[in-house]
Amino acid sequence: MTEFGNIGATAQTREYLGRIASAMASMFAIPRDEAVARIGRFWDGLAFRSEPEIVALLHEDPDYWARVIFYGGKA
């Protein structure tokens, strides 16, 4: 298990998830640990390890994912 729960990730995607958490904390004035928990719940059990999965994650900027995750949208 990582900082982001059951999300499987490479070093690159863990760093990107951290950028999403920072964006969410900044945009919505929530603690970073809450942002991390929301990310963990949103992508629980997914693995961002293969090229297509990584491309899908990195295709959008951290602010986009912060809004989707905070407001409970679907990716």
C-alpha positions in Angstrom: 0.0 0.0 0.0 1.2 3.5 -0.8 0.4 7.0 0.3 -2.5 6.8 -2.0 -4.0 3.6 -0.7 -4.4 0.7 -3.1 -3.5 2.6 -6.2 -0.7 0.8 -8.1 1.7 3.4 -9.5 5.1 3.9 -10.9 7.4 6.6 -9.5 6.2 8.9 -12.3 2.6 8.4 -11.5 3.1 8.7 -7.7 4.7 12.1 -8.3 1.8 13.1 -10.6 -0.8 12.0 -7.9 1.1 14.2 -5.5 0.7 17.1 -7.8 -3.0 16.4 -8.0 -3.2 16.3 -4.2 -1.4 19.6 -3.9 -3.6 21.2 -6.5 -6.7 19.9 -4.7 -5.5 21.2 -1.3 -4.7 24.6 -2.8 -7.9 25.0 -4.9 -10.3 23.8 -2.3 -8.5 24.8 1.0 -8.5 21.3 2.3 -5.6 19.5 4.1 -3.3 17.6 1.8 -4.0 14.4 3.7 -7.7 14.8 2.9 -6.8 15.3 -0.8 -4.7 12.2 -0.7 -7.5 10.2 0.9 -10.0 11.4 -1.8 -7.5 10.4 -4.5 -7.1 7.0 -2.9 -10.9 6.4 -2.8 -11.4 7.7 -6.3 -8.9 5.4 -8.0 -9.0 2.6 -5.4 -7.5 -0.6 -6.8 -6.5 0.8 -10.2 -2.9 0.4 -11.4 -1.2 3.2 -13.3 1.7 1.1 -14.5 1.2 0.3 -18.2 1.8 2.9 -20.9 -1.9 3.3 -21.8 -2.9 3.8 -18.2 -0.1 6.3 -17.6 -1.0 8.2 -20.8 -4.7 8.3 -19.7 -3.7 9.8 -16.3 -1.2 12.3 -17.7 -3.5 13.4 -20.5 -5.2 15.8 -18.2 -3.5 18.4 -16.0 -3.6 18.1 -12.1 -6.2 20.9 -11.8 -8.6 19.0 -14.0 -8.2 15.8 -11.9 -8.5 17.9 -8.7 -11.9 19.2 -9.8 -13.1 15.8 -11.0 -12.1 14.1 -7.8 -13.3 16.9 -5.4 -16.7 17.2 -7.0 -17.1 13.4 -7.4 -17.2 13.3 -11.2 -16.3 10.4 -13.4 -13.0 10.1 -15.2 
